[in-house]
Amino acid sequence: MKRRLLAAALAILALGCFLQAAWGYSHFDLAGHAAGSDDAYISYRYAFNLIAGHGLVFNPGERVEGYTNLLYVLLMVPVAWLTGPERVLAASVALNFGFAALALAQFSGFVSRRLGDLPGGVAALLLAICPSIWIAVASGLETPLVLCLQVGIWIAAEEAVEGRKNRLLLLAGLSVLLILTRADGFLMPGLAAVFLFLKGRRRGALAIAATAAATVALLVLWRLSYYGWPLPNTYYAKVSGTPGARIEVSLEQLSLIVSTTGLLLHVFALLLLVLKLARRREPLSSGLSFPVLFFLPWVGYWIYVGGDVFYERFLLILFPMGLFAILSLVKEARPRALARLAVAVCAVQLIQIPLDQRFSYLPDRYDRWVLLGRYLGERHPGAVLASDAVGKMPYFSGMRTIDMLGLTDVHIAHRPTKPGGRRVPGHNKTDPGYVLARRPDLIASWISYSLDMDWGLYRKVYEDAGYRVRYLINAGPEPREPNLIDVAGLGEDEISRKVGLGYGYAVLELRTQP
């Protein structure tokens, strides 16, 4: 029974991931995230620059750590070398599916060992029928790798407490990999060390803490020597503004996530486990499980940093932990009752599909940034681009690019956040004066009916600097004819009219010196 359920779960996972990669989207900005996530192509560009001998850089000659997923970038190097630039997304999605499948198999096995074979098979099915995981796989981002490592650390920590052979060594190895994979990767190993300590495994706790600390220290020393900063440039760009402002944004995001992804049920189950532990009269450590220890600190961290522009990406681990909590709470249930519960959980998770526009499947998808990157690369070879989206456009154009939001630009990332600016993480720092002073040949961003651009590039500002609107791009999710318009010969009224018709993304061209 368990093997059949696990096989069915893997088949469902494969189907869901394929459908999302073929016809779905990776972000609510449908026109920009049809062919995977725009941010995934930042990692791909670093990988190809390393292959080309430029080093781990975004622009050759500029050392900026514009990624937060070092290990994934390094994994993409052989993948990119083997597949080439045109097939790298497909290869990345395939790699991500492998990580997601491994996470599912680990989770199912753990539940089977703890609760029995039938709950283990049900757990696999429910995790497979999780649309948020399909999005993560199709995005091309490192999220499935992180999920796989997090599930592995959780299981290894629980089984190290039980004294299972080699689990402490496995926990140390997975901790190193997670720290190398994502900038916040030290948090889960740190909590694993706390868990071991509270469960009486003090030597093991010290070993894991020392391993994590040494890995972080070596990584910081490498960053300082290679990039000149102790943390990734993306940290300075994203974790900005006052804590109060970040918390306000993240709480809004959290309410959206739990109400539209099915995560509400999982969070509720985890909270019940926390409350159940708090009411015990025995010592706290006796009934403590790793999900109970991990849940609140992890969500608290996510809230403190301001959430994430990709919504549930960092909260994906709560799906398997929540499922384990649900199954633990009903572990004495009969098979029929367990089946009814599984159907209910499945229905709650699948409610995401009609509520979430990332599942607006279209047979003929359109990605404006892929189109624009290819077009600009052909029409303006050797040009310098400034943009608010630095994934697909730089990747497909090959242009040296100034990141107007600072992910790959040190100057903008380290600027203070302006009061009253945008609140979305990674989208609240900019410096239009600095961008214009660097005199890029082209500037790409959103444009309004008044021909003002986003990020402080008002019409008078960019026109005084010698720029004019050159191209307008279809900003809608569906393709139209044409998707890109050269407006060099059009008057401002006609340009404004076309912006109003849905051509809301534009490229400025440097025409004259100020």
N, C-alpha and C positions, 0 to 999 in steps of 0.2 A: 504493500500500500504506500509506504513512504517513498519508495523509489519511483512509483508511478506518479505520485503527487509532485515530487521534485522534478521529474521529467516534464510534466505538464506546466509547472511553474516556469521552467527555463524556456519552454516553447512560447508561453504567453509573454514573457519578458522580451524575447527576441522579436516577436510580432509587434509589440507595443513600441519598442525602440526603432524598428524599421519604419513603421508608419510615421512616427514623429520625425525621423530623419528625412524621409522621402516627401512628406506633405505638411509637416507641422513647423513650429517656430520655437526659437529659444528665448524669446523675450517679448514683452507686450508691444514693442515697436516692431510690428510685423514686417514692414518694408525693409528694415535694416538687419533683421535676424532670421531670414529665411534659410540661407545656406550656412547654418551653424551660427554660433554667437560671434559678434564682431570682435569681442575681446580675445577669443580663442586664437585669432590670427596674429595677435601680438606675440603669443608664445611661438607660433609657427615662424614668424619673421625672425625671432631670436635664434631659433633652431637653424634656419637656413643661413643666417649670417655667421653662425658658428661653423657650419659646413664650409662656407666660402672663405673661412680663414680670418674673418673680421673680429672674432671673439663673441662673447655673450653681450651683444649690443643691439640696440634698435636701429640707430643710424651709425654707419661706420665712422669711427673716430670719436664717438660720444659714448662714454661709459655711464649709462643710467640703468638702474635695475627696475625696469618698467613691468615686471612680472612678479607674481607672488607664489610661483609654483616651480621652483628650481628643478626638482626631480622630474616633473612632467615635461619640462622643456628639454631636459637631457634625454628622456625617453623618446621624445619626438625626433631627436637628431637622427638615429638610424632609420626610423620610420620615414622621415622626410627624405633622407638620402635614397631610400629604396623606392619610394613612390613618386617623388617629384612634386612640384608645387600644385599641380592640377588635381591630384588625388589625395592630398594630405588630409583633407577633412574626412573623406571616407575611411581612410586608415585610422584616423583618430577616433572616429565613431566606433569602428570595429574594436580598437583597443579598449575603449571605454566600456563597450558591452562585455568584454572579457572580465574587466574589473567588477562590473555590476553583477555578473553571473557568479563570480567567486565570492563576492559579499553575500549573495543569496544562499549559496551552498554552505558557507561557514555558518550563517545564521540558522539555517534549517538544521544543520547538524547539532548546533549548540542547544536549540530548543528541544530536539529529540532526546539528547542526553539528560536534559533537565526535566522535561515534562512528558516525554514519551514520543513514540514514532508518529502517531496520528497528529498531535499538535505540531510536531516538527514539519510534517508535510503541509498542514494548513498554513503554518507560518510562511513557508516558501511560496505558496500560492498567493497569499495576501500581499507579501512584499513584491511579488511580480506584478500584481494588479495595482500598481502605484504609479499613476501618471507622472508624478514629479520626477521619478527615476528615469522614465522614458525621455523627459526633457533634458535631464542631466547628461544622459548618454549622447543624445543627438546634438548637444550644444558644442561639443568639441573641447569643452573646458575640462579641468582636472578633477571635477567633482566626483565621478565614480571611483577614481583612484583613492581619493580622500575617504570616501565611504567605505571602501574595501579595507583600508588600513584602520579606520576607526572601529569597524566591526571586529577586526582581528585583535586590536588592543583590548577592547571590551572583553572578548572571550578569553584571551590570554590572561588578563588580570584576574578574572573570576576563577580560572582553573589553576593559576599560580597559587592562589590562596588555598586551594584544595590540595596542593602539593603534587600536582600532575607533572610528570617528567618533562624537562626542557621548556616548560611554559614560561619560566622567568627569562630564559635566554631569548625565546621568541618575542616576549613582550619588549625586551630591550631593543631587539632588531627592528621590530615594527615601529617603536618609538622614534628611532633614528630616521627611518624612512618618512614618517609623518612630519617630523620637524623639517626635513629637507623638501617635502612636498609643498607645504604651505606655511606662510609666515606665522600664523597662529598655531602651528602644529605642536608647540611645546605645551599647550594647555592640557590636552588629554593625557599625555604621559605624566604631567605633574599631578593630575587628579588620580591617575592610576597609582602613583607612588603614595598619595594620601590614603587611597583605598587599601593598599597593602599594609600600610602602617596601622590603620584603624582595625584591620582584621588580624593584627598580631604578627605579621610578617615583616618585622622591622628591618632585617638585613636586606630582604628583597626590595623593600621600599627605598632604602638608601642606595641600592645598586641602580634602580630605575631612575631615581632623582639625579644621581651622579652621571649616569649615561646621558640623560636629557640635558643636564647643565653643560656637560662637556661638548655635546653636539652643538648646542646653541652658541657656546663660546667660540668654537672653531668656525662656525658659520658667520658669526659677527666679525671675527678677525679677517676672514676671507673677504667679506663685504667691504670692510674698511680698506683693505689693501687693493681691491679691484675697483670698487665704486666710490669709495670715500665717505660712505655713510654706514652707520651701524644697522639700520633697518631698510627694507626695500623702499624705493621712491614712492611706490603706490601707497605705503602706509601714510606718508606725509601728505599725499594728495587726498586720501579718502577719510582718514580719521581726523577730521577738522571741525572747527566750530566749537561752541560751548557744549559741555556734557548735556546740559538741559535740552539744547536744540537737537542733539543727536538722539537722545532718549525719546523725545517727542516724535521724531520721524520714525524711529524703529518700532515704537508702540503702535503707530498707525499701520505700518507694514505688517506687524505681527497679527493684528486684528484681521487684516485682509487675508493673510496666509492661512490662519487657522480656520477661517470661515469658508474658504474656497478650495482648499487642497485636501480636505478630509483630516487634517492634522489635529483638529479639535478633539476628536475622540482619543487619539494617542496621548495628547497632552493631559487630558482628563484622567486617563488611566495611570499615567506617571505620577500625577498629583495625588491620586488615591494611594499609590504605593508609598509616597512620601508621608502622607498623613497616617497611614497604617503603621509605618515605622515609628513615627513620633508618638503614637499612643501605646507602644509596647512598654511594658514594665521592665523587661530585660535590658541589659546593656545595649547601647545603640549599635555597637559593632556586630552583635549576634545576628540581627536580621538585615543587615545592610547589604544591598546589592549594588553593583557598579552603576547601573542606570539611575538609581535613586540618588547616588552621590553626584553623578555627572550632570543630570538634567538641569537643575536650577542654576549652578554656576555657568554652564554653557549658554543657556538662554540669557542669563544676566550679562555675560560678556557680549553676546550678539546685540543686545539692547544698548549697551554702553557705547559700542563703536558706531552705532547708527544704522544697524541693519545692513542690507546689501541691495544693490541695484538689481541683482538677479533673484531677489525675493527669497524663496525657500532654500536656495543653494546650500547655505551653511547649516541649515536645520535638517538636512536630509537624514542624518543619523537618528533623529527622533522617530522616524517611521519604524525601523526595526525595533528600537528600544520600546516604543509605545506598543507595538504588536506583542512583544514579549510580556509587557506589563498586563495587557488585556488577557493574554492566555494564562498568565500566572494567577490572575484574579479568579479565573474560572477553571482552574486545573482539575477540579473534581467533577466537572460537567460530563454528562453522558455524550456519546458520539452525535446523537441527533441534536442535542442542545448546542454542541460545539459547531455543528454544521449551520444551524440557524444563526448563531453568532457570526460565523465567517461570512455568511451572505450579507448580514447587516453591515459589517465592517467594509466589505467589498463595495457595497452600495454607497457608503459614506465617502470612500476614497474616489470612486468613479464620478461623484458629483462634480469633481473638478473639470471634467471634460466639457459639459455644457456651460459652465460658469467662467472658464478661463479661455480667453481668445487665442492663447498659444496653441490651442487645439482646433483653430479655424482651418481645417485641412483644405487645401486647394491643389488641384492637379497641376496647375501651371503657376508656380510661385514666382515671386519677383523680389530681387534683392538689390536695392538701389546702390548700395556701397560696392558690391561686386561689379555692377555695370559701370559705375563711375570710376572705380579704380582701373579697370581695363581701358576705358575710353581715354582717361587722362594720360595713362601710360603710353598709349599709341599717339595721341595728339600733341602731347607736351613732354617729350622725352627729355630727361635731365632737369626738369623743373623742380623747384622746391615748393612743397605744399604745407599749408597750415590747416589743421582740421580739428573738429571736436570729436571725430570718430577715427581712431588710429589703428584699426584692425585691418579690415579688408581693403580700404583705399591704398594705404601704403604697401600692403602685401601684393596686390595685383598690379599696382602702378610701378613699384620699385622705386618710388620717389623718396628722397630725403624729406622727412616730415617733422613739423613742429606740432607738438600736442598741446592744443589750446586749453586743455583741462588738466594737464600736468602729470598724467600717469607716467609718461616717458620724458618729462621735462623737469629738470631740477629746480630751475628758477620759479616756475609756477607752483610746483608742489610745495615749496617751502615758504610761499607767501602766506600771510595771515588771511583768514576768511573774512570777507566783508560782511558787516551786519546787514540783515535784510536780503541777502543773496539766496540762491537756490539751496535747498536743503538735502537734495539727494546725494548720497555718498559718492564721492568721485566726480561730482558735477557742481561743486560750489567754490572752486578756485579758478581764476583766470586773470589775465593781464593783457588787455587789448593793445595798450601802448607798447609793451614789450614785443608782442607778436608783430605789429606793424613796423616796429623799429628794425626787426630782422629782415624785412623786405622779401617775404616769400613771393614767388611768382603767382601762386594761386592760394585762395583761402576758401575752404568749404565749411558751410554751416547752415543752420536753419534761417529762413528769411520770412519776413512778415509782409503784409499787403503794402505797408509804407516803405518797403525796401530796407528797413532796419534789419540787421543780422543779430543773432544771439551773441551772448558773451561780451556785451559792451561795444560791439562793432556796429554802432549806429551809422546810418547812411552818411551823414555829414562827416563823421570821423573817417570812414574808409575812403570816401570820395576825396576829402582833403589830402589823404595820404597817397592818392593816385590810383585807386582801385575802382573798377566798374563791374557790374554784374555781367558775367559772360555766359553762364549756363544755368538753366533751371532743370530740376530733376523731379520726376514723379515721386511724391512722398507717401503715396497710398500703398496698400498691401497687394493690390492687383495690377498686373501689367496693363499698359495702355499704349497707344500709338500716337506720337512718339513718347518714349519714357524720358528722353533727354532732349532739351531744346537749346540751341545756340541762339542767344538773344542779342548778339553783338549789334545787329542792325535795327533792333526794335526800340521804340520810344518808351519812356517810363510808365505811361498809362497802360500800354499793352503788356509790359512786363508785370505790372501790378495785377492786371486782370488774370494773367496766367497763374500767378501765385495764388490768387483767389480760387482758381479752378483745381487746385491740388498740387501744383508744382511748388511745394513749400521748402525744398532744400536747394541751395544755390552754391555756385562757385564764383568767387570774385577773381578777376585777373588784373594784375598790375599793368596799367596802360601808360601811365605818365609818372614822372618823378614829382614829388610834392613841391 
